[in-house]
Amino acid sequence: MAQASIASIGDSEFDRDTAVTARAEGVYETRLASGWTIMNVVNGGYLLAVIGRALGDALPHSDPFAVSAHYLTPSTPGPAVIRTEAVRTGRTLSTGQASLYQTAEDGTEVERIRVVASYGDLDALSDDIRTAAKPPEMPPLERCISTADGPTPPGDFSMIDRLALRLDPATVGWAVGAPSGRGEMRAWFAFGDGRDADPLSLLLAVDALPPTAFELGLKGWTPTVELTAHVRCRPAPGPLRVALTTRNLAGGFLEEDAEIWDSADRLVTQSRQLARVPRE
């Protein structure tokens, strides 16, 4: 195993900021970048991508298929250690687990997130598709609203500067004080520096949009408790369409279901997360 930064597909900001360095068998060091925060807390999708890169190096297979994460304590920008373990390795699938740790001010090591994931080879999958799923109905990219020009989510949302998001106008009522109440968020997703999406970046994309809680009339940080993502195929080049929906808010928690479609109209990723309702 190389004792250097893991090779990535390019020198994009995302690749640099998700780089990990192998220090021992199954142990990686990384630095969580300050540019991927929401309300001064590191974004959950970015964390998933960082850990996903380490697992892709530690396991015999490199493509994430199913990734399930439990967020234990809020992560902050700065140094972190990822410890991985191969649970099972097979011919077509490998399963591993990983935890990311940071050192607290008192010197103790704190576990931030724990992940169990299955990896394989997306290029080896069958092309047989039988689905009732359809791409989300949303305006073409040029008729959607760029987050570079507004609307700006309340509070610190620095990761928007890393992305080229274009929001469906039907899901931005929250920005003008008129949320729809439907619990929906849709957008075109791309990286600001033009990097094309790959399987690893899909783990970021499922958690990159403003939360559906905004369209439910809620404001503030919506912390993720658990997130599971299924990567179904390698995305074609070009912007992605991301659709989020929430059907049930109860007991101070809500679910957020995500579908990601690529430029070839293929459903490339699905996810569900459980999140806490914002405390205003």
C-alpha positions, 0 to 999 in steps of 0.5 A: 500500500502506498505511503502517500496521498491516494491518487485521484482522477484529477487536480480538482478542488474536490479531489484535493480536499478528499485526499487521504494518506495511508500511514499504516495498514488500514489507517489513513490521515486526512485534513477536513477542508474548511470550504465544505461546511454548513453552519461551521460544521463539515457537510455530511456528504463531504465526510462520506466522500472522504471516508469513501476514498479511504475505503476504496483504497483499503478494499479490493474493489474501488467503487462504492455500491452501498454506503451507510453512515451514522453521524455521531458527533459534529465534525470540524475543519482540521486533521482527522484519522480514518481507521478501516477494516475489511469485513469480507472480500469476495469476487464481486463485492467487498464489505468494509467498515471505517470510522473517522476520528478527530482530537478534541481540545482536551486531547481525547480522540472523538469518533465523528462518523462510522460507516459500513459499506459494500464496494464492487466494480460498477463497470462489470454490472449487467445493463439489464434495467427494469424500472418505473422510476422517471427523471424529476420534472424540472426546468432546463438548466438555463431556466433554473436559479444559480446559487452564485447569484442567489438565493443564499441559504441562511447562515454559513453555507460555504460549500455552495462556493465549491459547487455550480448549483442551479435550483428549480424555481418551484423549490426556492419559496423559502428564499423569499419568505414563501416556502411551499410546505411540500418538502421538496428540493430540486437542482442541477448539480455540478462542480464549480471548477468543471470536474465531472461527477464520478461514483465517489462524488455521488456520495457528496451530491446526495447531501449537497442541496439546501435541505427540504426543511427550508421548503417546510418553513424551517430554518437552521442546521438540519443535522444528519443522524444516519444516511444510506446511499446506493450507487447504481452506475457510473454517471455520464459526463455533464450536470446531474439532476438531484431531487430531494423529498420529505414525506414525514416530519414527526417527533423532531426528525424528518427523512430526506429521500434523494434521487440523482439522474445523469445526463443520459437519463439514468438513475445513478444514485438513491439515498435516504437520510434521517435528520433532526428538525432544525432548532430555531 
